[in-house]
Amino acid sequence: MEALRKLFTVTVLTTTLVTSGCASIVGNSKYPVNVSSTPSGANFTITNKAGVVVHNGSTPNTVTLPSGRGYFKGEAYTITFKKDGYADASTTLETSMSGWYWGNILIGGLIGLLVVDPLTGAMYKLPEGAAGNLGNPLPGEAPKELTLLEIDQLSPRDQAALIRIN
């Protein structure tokens, strides 16, 4: 009975290794991406390579995105940042090859190398973060602030320049 249990365990482990991809087991096919902007509080829209909006939000935020878009195809995203008083900015997120994908040569075999990881998108990874710099406020678009003062808080010169409105 013990020998049968060991044989079963070895068979299950071997089957798992042979029919799985290394990056699918150890890596991910979806990645959290920290989205930030300077200044913070900007609205952002993420579109995939096909131009489909996949997420809207405001910074700072963390969004989980799939790294693949089909068999042997990594996904690419464009993030557009908008904030009142600032010029729009955008950045691109590109996938890169996951180091775990090459583990298929040692562990996952041809099935992992040519089928599982390319199909699930696990052969690709996304960067950990994306940032948009909106620059300085646009001329004439700077945030307008109102400060209320009592007349006693003004200098004598500023008090003399006041015009009485009835």
C-alpha positions, 0 to 999 in steps of 0.5 A: 500500500505504501509503495502504491501511495509513493508511485501515485505521488511521483506520478502526480508530480511528474505529470504536473511538471511535464504538462505545466509551464515553469513561468505559469507555476512560479511566475504570473500572467497578471501583475500589479502596477503602481500608477503615480503622477506628479502632481498626484491626484491626476485622473488616468485611463489605461488602454490596451494595444487594441485601444480598449479602455481597461481601467480608469482611476486617479493617482496614486493607485495600483492596477492589476493587468494581464501581461499577455494578449494571445499566443506568443503575444505580450500586451502593451498599455498606454496610460494617459494622465489628465489634471485640470490646469496641466497639459495631458501626459502619457506613458507606455507599459511594455511587457518583457520576457519573464526569466521564469519562462527559460526555466522550461528548458530545465523543468517545464519541457517543450509543453511549457515552452511552446504551449502553456506559458505562451498561451497563458501570457506567463512568459511575459512580465510587466514593470512594477510601476508607471509614472506620469509627469504633468509638468508645471501648471499651464500659464493662466491655468494655475490653481486659483486660491482665495485668502481672506484677511481682516483689514488689521492684517494688511500693512498701512500701505495696502490699507491706503490702497483699498477702495471702499465699495458701498 
